[in-house]
Amino acid sequence: MLWIEKARTTIAYVETITGADYIKSVGAYTLAFDQAENDSVSPDDSRKLIENYLGKD
């Protein structure tokens, strides 16, 4: 997600298997990003998960 101050708009950069595009209708992308952020674990918990997976606990 990009906020373009001069244009006073938010756009999403979307990559697909055949190319990429800038999308002005960002509602779905904002929702997906917010949900992914809410579902993610903290940086400390991420570090612990990786260390446990690598056997460094």
N, C-alpha and C positions, 0 to 999 in steps of 0.2 A: 504494500500500500504506500502510495506516495501522496503527500500533500504539496500541491503546487501553489505557493503563495501568490505569485503574480497573477495566475489564472483563478485563484481562490477556489480550487476544486481538488478533489481527491480522485485518484485513478488507481487501478490495479493493473499490474504487469502480470500477464498470464502466459505461461509456456505450455505448448502442446507438442505432440509427437511430430506435427508437420510445421511448426513455427511458433510465433509468439505475437501477442497483441497487447495494446493498452485499452482497458475497459473503463468507461466512465460510470457505468451502473455498478457500484461497488457493494451494495447491500448484502448480497449473498457471501461475498468474499470477506467482508467485515465480520459477519456472523460466524463464518467458519474459522477465521483467525481468532476471534474472541473465545470460541468454544475450545479450540485447540490450546489456547493459553490457559484457560480455566481448568482443563483436564490434565495439564502437564504437572510434573512434580517440580519441586524447588531445585535450584542448582546444587545445593548440598545433598539432597536426596538423589539427584541424578549421579553425582560423583560417587555416592555410596553404592548405588546399584551397579555402576560400571566396575568399581573396585571389587565388589562381591562377585561379579561375573568373571572377572580376571583372576580371582582367588587372592586378592591382596587385602583381605579383611583381617 
